[in-house]
Every structure is written in structure tokens, then in C-alpha cells.
Amino acid sequence: MTPALRTPLMVLAGLFAAASLSAATLFVSPQGADAHTGAGPDPAHALRTLQAGVSRLQPGDTLRVRAGVYRETVIFPRSGDQGRPITVQPFGDGTVTVSGCDIVTGWKPAAAGRWSAPMPWTLGLGRNQVFQNGAVLLEARFPKIPAPSLRAYVAGLSPLWPTFGEFSIPHETAKAQPGRIVSKLLLGQPKDYWKGALYSGVHDEGWSGQSGVIESSRSGEIQVGVRTQGWWFASEQGDEE
């Protein structure tokens, strides 16, 4: 009797092992919902976001993605195993695009050809980028057009390359007010017009790039507060830049 009982038990154990190693396939669609199971590609079963999909993947599993634009940051909570990778691949026709950008609406014209729109979040001062039809645009900047003697035209240069104007740290206030910067380009502008803006400059012979946050401004000058470490050594040397 004993040999007859062993064979079905061994087969049953093998079935459990095979089931535990079986790979799952999940689906994501722009028309899906993260509350779904992800078991099928149709909107009634597919997940909505890539993050919801990859969060459920185990070693050996596959996530199949329908065409569309997925505006999200995707973080994989785990890796696959040797011989059992985690796979993400497109499903069906069309292009799958993963974008870290959000669509910004509510644009309104501002002064001097600038446009502005409300944003509920920011990457930080000087770190945001705006794209139109896939091409990067410039945030509002001053001067918009470089001074004739300070043009820096280089073939293939990024459109984010700054324009230049003539700014300087006056010798007489360099030690007491190292963040005081004057320029004829700023004449006639109202008080605190530039407050909160980011100042960027390339100084001396172009080897030293510096930046800082403008704490206040008035006609002809700005006061830069939180500055790059070593701020041109102006506080030590009192040299005019």
C-alpha cells in the first residue's frame, strides 16, 4: 500500500512548484483604472498607470503597455531574478511615450512678449523647463537679446544657453555688499521688480560661472542674497568684476 500512496503525493508536490513559478502578464492602458486587476488589455481590466503595473510585478512577470502618453515618474520596487527578468513591453499598434512633463494650461500674455501660467508645483528656482511640440522653450529671462558686444553664437548651442548683458560689482561696495550688482540695463525698472528671480553670470574671463537669488532690486541695481560659494572672491578682494 505504501508505494501506491507515494506517487500521487510526488505529482501533487510538482504541481504546486510549477504553479509558484508561473509568470503573470499584466496590462496597462490609458483607458484603464488602477483599481482593476490588470488581467486583460481592454479598459474593463487594464490598469491606468505604469507605476500601478510595475508595483505588482514579480520576477518573471511581464507588463504589456497599450499605446498612449503616460505622464508619470516610474519607480520599480523590485528587480527580477537570474533567468526570470521583469519585462515591460508595448502591446498592440502605436507608440508608447513615458513623459515626466505635465500639460500646463491657463497661459496668459504678460509684458514684453512673455507668457505666464499657474503651476501647482515646481522643480525649484532655475530648474524648470517648458516644452512646446517636443521642443524646449526658454523661461522668461533678461536680457532677452544679448548685448552686441557679448554675443556667444556657437553652432548647435542649446537654446537654454543664457544671453549676456553688462553687470558689475562696484569696487566701493564689494566688501560691504558683495551681492550688490549694478547695470545700465536695469535703469528705470521699479523697486523689487526682480525680487525672487535667479541671477546667473559668467565672470572674469569666462572661467567662473556664478548664480544667486535676487533678494531686492531697484533702478540700476540688484541685491543677490543666496549666492554660489566663493562669490567671485569679491568680499575678500574688493575687485570690480
C-alpha positions as CSV (number, residue, x, y, z in Angstrom):
1,M,0.0,0.0,0.0
2,T,2.8,2.4,0.8
3,P,4.3,2.6,-2.8
4,A,0.9,3.3,-4.2
5,L,0.5,6.4,-2.0
6,R,3.8,8.0,-2.7
7,T,3.4,8.5,-6.5
8,P,0.3,10.8,-6.4
9,L,1.9,12.8,-3.5
10,M,5.0,13.5,-5.5
11,V,3.0,14.6,-8.6
12,L,0.9,16.9,-6.4
13,A,4.1,18.5,-5.0
14,G,5.3,19.1,-8.5
15,L,2.1,20.8,-9.5
16,F,2.5,23.2,-6.5
17,A,6.1,24.0,-7.5
18,A,5.1,24.7,-11.1
19,A,2.3,27.0,-10.1
20,S,4.6,29.0,-7.8
21,L,7.0,29.6,-10.7
22,S,4.4,30.6,-13.3
23,A,4.8,34.1,-14.7
24,A,2.0,36.6,-14.8
25,T,1.2,39.1,-17.6
26,L,-0.5,42.4,-16.7
27,F,-1.8,45.1,-19.0
28,V,-1.8,49.0,-18.8
29,S,-4.0,51.2,-20.9
30,P,-4.7,55.0,-21.0
31,Q,-8.4,54.0,-20.7
32,G,-7.9,51.6,-17.8
33,A,-8.1,52.2,-14.0
34,D,-5.6,51.3,-11.2
35,A,-8.4,49.7,-9.3
36,H,-8.6,47.0,-12.0
37,T,-6.8,43.6,-11.9
38,G,-4.7,44.3,-15.0
39,A,-5.5,40.8,-16.2
40,G,-6.6,42.0,-19.7
41,P,-5.8,44.7,-22.3
42,D,-9.4,46.0,-22.5
43,P,-10.4,49.1,-20.5
44,A,-12.6,47.0,-18.2
45,H,-9.5,45.1,-16.9
46,A,-6.4,47.1,-17.7
47,L,-4.6,49.3,-15.2
48,R,-4.2,53.0,-15.8
49,T,-0.6,53.9,-14.8
50,L,2.7,52.2,-15.4
51,Q,3.5,52.6,-11.7
52,A,0.5,50.6,-10.7
53,G,1.6,47.9,-13.1
54,V,5.3,47.7,-12.1
55,S,4.4,47.8,-8.4
56,R,2.6,44.4,-8.9
57,L,5.3,42.7,-11.0
58,Q,7.3,39.9,-9.5
59,P,10.3,38.2,-11.0
60,G,9.4,36.6,-14.3
61,D,6.3,38.8,-14.8
62,T,5.6,40.9,-17.9
63,L,3.8,44.3,-18.2
64,R,2.3,45.0,-21.6
65,V,1.5,48.6,-22.3
66,R,-1.0,50.0,-24.8
67,A,-0.1,53.0,-27.0
68,G,-0.5,56.4,-25.4
69,V,1.2,59.1,-23.3
70,Y,1.9,58.2,-19.7
71,R,2.8,61.3,-17.7
72,E,4.5,59.9,-14.5
73,T,7.7,59.0,-12.8
74,V,8.0,55.2,-12.6
75,I,9.9,53.5,-9.8
76,F,10.5,49.8,-9.8
77,P,10.1,48.4,-6.2
78,R,12.0,45.2,-7.0
79,S,14.2,43.6,-9.6
80,G,13.9,40.3,-11.4
81,D,15.9,37.2,-10.7
82,Q,18.6,35.5,-12.9
83,G,16.7,33.8,-15.7
84,R,13.4,35.4,-14.6
85,P,13.5,39.1,-15.6
86,I,10.8,41.6,-15.1
87,T,9.7,42.7,-18.6
88,V,7.9,45.9,-19.7
89,Q,6.9,45.9,-23.4
90,P,4.4,47.6,-25.7
91,F,1.2,45.9,-26.7
92,G,-0.6,46.4,-30.0
93,D,-0.1,49.2,-32.5
94,G,1.0,52.8,-31.9
95,T,3.7,54.5,-29.8
96,V,4.1,54.3,-26.0
97,T,5.5,57.6,-24.6
98,V,6.6,58.0,-21.0
99,S,6.9,61.7,-20.1
100,G,8.0,63.4,-16.9
101,C,6.1,66.6,-18.1
102,D,2.7,67.7,-17.2
103,I,0.4,69.7,-19.6
104,V,0.2,73.3,-18.4
105,T,-2.9,75.3,-19.2
106,G,-4.2,78.7,-18.5
107,W,-1.5,80.6,-20.4
108,K,-2.0,84.4,-20.5
109,P,0.1,87.1,-22.2
110,A,2.4,89.1,-20.0
111,A,4.6,92.1,-20.8
112,A,7.2,92.3,-23.5
113,G,6.1,89.1,-25.3
114,R,6.2,86.9,-22.2
115,W,3.5,84.4,-21.3
116,S,2.7,83.0,-17.8
117,A,0.6,80.3,-16.4
118,P,-0.2,79.0,-12.9
119,M,1.8,75.9,-11.7
120,P,0.8,73.8,-8.7
121,W,4.4,72.5,-8.3
122,T,8.0,73.4,-9.2
123,L,11.3,71.6,-9.6
124,G,13.0,74.6,-7.9
125,L,14.2,78.0,-8.9
126,G,16.0,77.8,-12.3
127,R,15.3,74.1,-12.7
128,N,12.0,74.1,-14.6
129,Q,11.8,73.5,-18.3
130,V,8.9,74.2,-20.7
131,F,8.4,72.2,-23.9
132,Q,6.2,73.0,-26.9
133,N,5.6,70.3,-29.6
134,G,8.6,68.4,-28.1
135,A,11.0,71.4,-28.4
136,V,12.4,73.0,-25.3
137,L,11.4,76.7,-24.7
138,L,13.1,79.4,-22.6
139,E,11.8,80.6,-19.3
140,A,11.4,84.4,-19.2
141,R,14.9,86.0,-19.0
142,F,16.6,89.3,-19.1
143,P,18.2,90.5,-21.3
144,K,16.1,88.5,-23.8
145,I,18.6,89.5,-26.6
146,P,22.3,89.6,-25.8
147,A,24.2,92.8,-25.8
148,P,26.0,93.2,-29.2
149,S,29.5,93.0,-27.6
150,L,28.6,89.9,-25.6
151,R,27.1,87.6,-28.1
152,A,28.1,83.9,-27.8
153,Y,26.9,82.3,-31.0
154,V,28.2,78.7,-31.3
155,A,26.9,76.2,-33.9
156,G,24.5,73.7,-32.3
157,L,24.4,75.5,-28.9
158,S,21.5,74.7,-26.7
159,P,18.6,77.2,-26.7
160,L,19.0,77.3,-22.9
161,W,22.3,79.0,-23.2
162,P,22.0,82.3,-21.5
163,T,22.1,85.7,-23.0
164,F,24.5,88.2,-21.6
165,G,24.5,91.8,-20.5
166,E,27.0,94.1,-18.8
167,F,26.7,93.8,-15.0
168,S,29.3,94.6,-12.4
169,I,30.1,94.6,-8.7
170,P,31.1,98.2,-7.8
171,H,34.5,98.4,-6.1
172,E,33.3,100.8,-3.4
173,T,30.7,98.3,-2.1
174,A,32.3,95.0,-3.0
175,K,33.3,94.2,0.6
176,A,30.4,95.5,2.5
177,Q,27.8,94.4,-0.1
178,P,29.3,91.6,-2.2
179,G,25.8,90.8,-3.6
180,R,25.2,94.3,-5.0
181,I,25.3,94.3,-8.8
182,V,24.7,97.3,-11.0
183,S,23.9,97.6,-14.6
184,K,22.7,100.3,-17.0
185,L,20.3,97.6,-18.3
186,L,18.4,97.9,-15.0
187,L,17.8,101.6,-15.1
188,G,14.2,102.7,-14.9
189,Q,12.9,99.5,-13.5
190,P,10.5,99.6,-10.5
191,K,11.5,98.7,-7.0
192,D,11.8,94.9,-6.4
193,Y,10.9,94.2,-10.0
194,W,13.5,91.3,-10.0
195,K,12.9,90.1,-6.4
196,G,12.8,86.3,-6.3
197,A,14.5,85.8,-9.7
198,L,17.6,83.8,-10.3
199,Y,20.8,85.7,-11.3
200,S,23.3,83.8,-13.4
201,G,26.6,85.2,-14.5
202,V,29.9,84.2,-16.3
203,H,32.6,86.5,-14.9
204,D,36.2,87.5,-15.3
205,E,37.4,85.7,-18.5
206,G,34.6,83.3,-18.6
207,W,36.0,80.6,-16.3
208,S,33.7,81.4,-13.3
209,G,30.0,80.7,-13.6
210,Q,28.0,82.0,-10.6
211,S,24.4,82.2,-9.6
212,G,22.3,83.6,-6.7
213,V,18.7,84.5,-5.7
214,I,17.8,88.2,-6.1
215,E,16.6,89.5,-2.7
216,S,15.7,93.0,-3.8
217,S,16.1,95.4,-6.7
218,R,15.7,99.0,-7.7
219,S,16.5,101.1,-10.7
220,G,20.0,100.3,-11.9
221,E,20.9,97.5,-9.4
222,I,20.0,94.2,-7.8
223,Q,20.9,92.7,-4.5
224,V,21.8,89.0,-4.8
225,G,21.4,87.0,-1.5
226,V,21.8,83.2,-1.5
227,R,24.9,83.0,-3.7
228,T,27.3,80.5,-5.1
229,Q,30.0,79.6,-2.6
230,G,33.1,81.7,-3.2
231,W,31.1,84.5,-4.9
232,W,33.9,85.8,-7.2
233,F,36.1,86.5,-4.0
234,A,34.6,90.0,-4.1
235,S,34.2,90.1,-0.3
236,E,37.9,89.3,0.1
237,Q,39.5,91.3,-2.7
238,G,37.1,94.1,-3.4
239,D,37.8,93.9,-7.1
240,E,35.4,95.2,-9.6
241,E,34.0,92.5,-12.0
